[in-house]
Amino acid sequence: MAKATDDSPQALAIAVLTVSDTRTEDNDSSGHFLAEALGEAGHSLADKVIVIDDMYQIRAVLSRWIADPAVDAVLVTGGTGFSGRDSTPEAVRPLFDKEIDGFGEVFRALSLAEIGSSTVQSRAVAGYANNTVVFCMPGSTGACRTAWGGIIREQLDSSHRPCNFVGVLSVRARGA
């Protein structure tokens, strides 16, 4: 993590995980959107991986990133619905030290205006694991735009007030 010396925004190293049984690097529009958006916000892409919707593969990649002090945040897209294969929330929750309840609540509130009552099928979740913030959102590019533009971008901006997640992430940079 780049340490800010004044009130200038801190650049974070952010990894992107796409959970899908059908996406490839060629058609991963949600993962590509998130990678581009975080770059436009001044952050760097730490890594980008696509895994099938398998609880253990999701945990393996996420565990590696949350153990890596060079990764500040993780954006996960996909696997948050209700189909038989959707297992992202079940995969990530056991890894969280603390869950960020408000993320799912606010995401669904924003999404309600866009997709109506279908938003109740979103199991978007977020939390902290080893001082790494993890945001899990649905796999559609529209849902990723909603989550990034309505919540994540500001919460990963060290200049956003009254609070943001960067201060908590800075604990790792100080070695605490």
C-alpha positions in Angstrom: 0.0 0.0 0.0 1.3 3.4 -0.9 1.4 5.5 2.3 0.0 9.0 1.9 2.1 11.7 3.5 -0.6 14.3 3.5 -4.3 14.4 2.6 -3.7 13.0 -0.9 -5.5 9.8 -1.6 -3.7 6.5 -1.0 -3.3 4.1 -3.8 -4.3 0.6 -2.8 -3.3 -2.8 -4.3 -6.6 -4.5 -5.2 -7.2 -8.0 -6.5 -10.2 -9.0 -8.6 -11.8 -12.5 -8.4 -14.4 -13.6 -10.9 -16.5 -16.6 -9.8 -18.1 -18.2 -12.8 -18.5 -21.6 -14.4 -18.7 -19.9 -17.9 -16.5 -16.8 -17.9 -13.1 -16.7 -19.5 -10.6 -13.9 -19.7 -12.1 -13.0 -23.1 -15.7 -12.5 -21.9 -15.2 -11.5 -18.2 -16.9 -8.1 -18.6 -17.5 -7.7 -14.9 -13.9 -8.5 -13.9 -12.6 -6.2 -16.6 -14.9 -3.4 -15.5 -13.7 -3.7 -11.9 -10.0 -3.8 -13.0 -10.5 -0.7 -15.2 -12.5 1.2 -12.5 -10.0 0.6 -9.8 -7.2 1.8 -12.1 -9.2 5.0 -13.0 -9.5 5.6 -9.2 -5.7 5.6 -8.8 -5.4 2.1 -7.4 -3.3 -0.8 -8.8 -4.5 -4.2 -9.9 -2.7 -6.7 -7.6 -4.0 -9.8 -9.4 -7.0 -10.9 -11.4 -8.2 -14.5 -11.3 -11.2 -16.4 -12.6 -12.4 -19.6 -10.8 -15.4 -21.9 -11.2 -18.1 -21.6 -8.6 -16.5 -24.0 -6.2 -16.3 -23.1 -2.5 -12.8 -24.5 -2.0 -11.3 -22.9 -5.1 -12.8 -19.5 -4.1 -11.3 -19.9 -0.6 -7.9 -21.0 -1.9 -7.5 -17.8 -4.0 -9.0 -15.5 -1.4 -6.9 -17.0 1.4 -3.7 -16.5 -0.6 -4.6 -12.8 -1.2 -5.7 -12.1 2.4 -2.4 -13.6 3.6 -0.4 -11.4 1.3 0.5 -8.1 2.8 0.8 -6.6 -0.7 -3.0 -7.0 -1.3 -5.1 -4.3 0.5 -8.5 -5.2 -0.9 -10.3 -7.8 -2.9 -13.3 -7.4 -5.2 -15.2 -10.6 -5.9 -17.8 -10.8 -8.6 -20.2 -13.7 -9.1 -21.6 -16.6 -7.2 -23.9 -14.5 -4.9 -27.3 -15.6 -6.3 -29.5 -18.5 -5.4 -28.7 -21.1 -8.0 -27.4 -24.5 -6.9 -23.8 -23.6 -7.8 -23.8 -20.1 -6.2 -21.5 -20.4 -3.2 -19.5 -17.2 -2.8 -21.1 -16.1 0.5 -20.6 -19.6 2.0 -17.0 -19.7 0.8 -16.0 -16.3 2.1 -17.9 -15.8 5.4 -15.7 -18.3 7.3 -12.6 -16.3 6.3 -14.0 -13.0 7.7 -12.8 -11.6 11.0 -15.7 -9.1 10.8 -18.6 -8.9 8.4 -19.5 -5.5 7.0 -23.3 -5.8 7.3 -24.0 -2.4 5.8 -22.5 -3.3 2.4 -25.2 -5.8 1.5 -27.9 -3.6 2.9 -26.8 -0.5 0.9 -26.1 -2.5 -2.2 -29.6 -3.9 -2.2 -31.1 -0.5 -1.5 -29.2 1.0 -4.5 -30.1 -2.0 -6.7 -33.8 -1.8 -5.8 -34.1 1.4 -7.9 -32.4 -0.3 -10.8 -33.9 -3.9 -10.9 -36.9 -3.7 -8.5 -37.7 -6.5 -6.3 -35.3 -8.9 -8.0 -32.7 -7.3 -5.7 -33.9 -9.6 -2.9 -32.0 -12.4 -4.7 -28.7 -10.7 -4.2 -26.5 -12.1 -1.5 -23.9 -9.4 -1.7 -21.6 -9.5 1.3 -18.4 -7.9 2.5 -16.0 -8.2 5.4 -12.5 -7.9 6.8 -10.0 -10.8 6.8 -6.5 -10.2 8.1 -6.9 -6.4 7.6 -7.9 -6.9 4.0 -11.3 -5.7 3.0 -13.3 -8.0 0.7 -16.4 -7.0 -1.3 -18.5 -9.7 -2.9 -21.1 -8.6 -5.5 -23.2 -10.2 -8.1 -21.7 -11.2 -11.4 -23.4 -8.9 -13.8 -21.5 -5.9 -15.0 -24.5 -3.7 -14.0 -24.3 -4.9 -10.4 -20.6 -4.3 -10.4 -21.2 -0.7 -11.6 -23.8 -0.2 -8.9 -21.5 -1.6 -6.1 -18.4 0.3 -7.3 -20.1 3.6 -8.1 -22.4 3.6 -5.2 -20.3 2.2 -2.4 -16.8 0.8 -3.0 -15.1 3.6 -4.9 -15.7 6.1 -2.0 -15.0 3.6 0.7 -11.6 2.8 -0.8 -10.8 6.5 -1.2 -8.7 7.7 1.8 -10.0 11.3 1.3 -13.7 10.3 1.6 -15.3 11.7 4.8 -16.5 11.2 7.4 -15.0 7.7 7.1 -13.6 5.1 4.8 -12.0 1.6 5.0 -8.5 2.8 4.1 -7.7 3.9 7.7 -8.4 0.3 8.9 -6.3 -1.1 6.0 -3.4 1.2 7.0 -3.0 -0.9 10.2 -1.2 -3.5 8.1 1.1 -0.9 6.5 2.2 0.2 9.9 2.9 -3.3 10.9 0.3 -3.5 13.7 
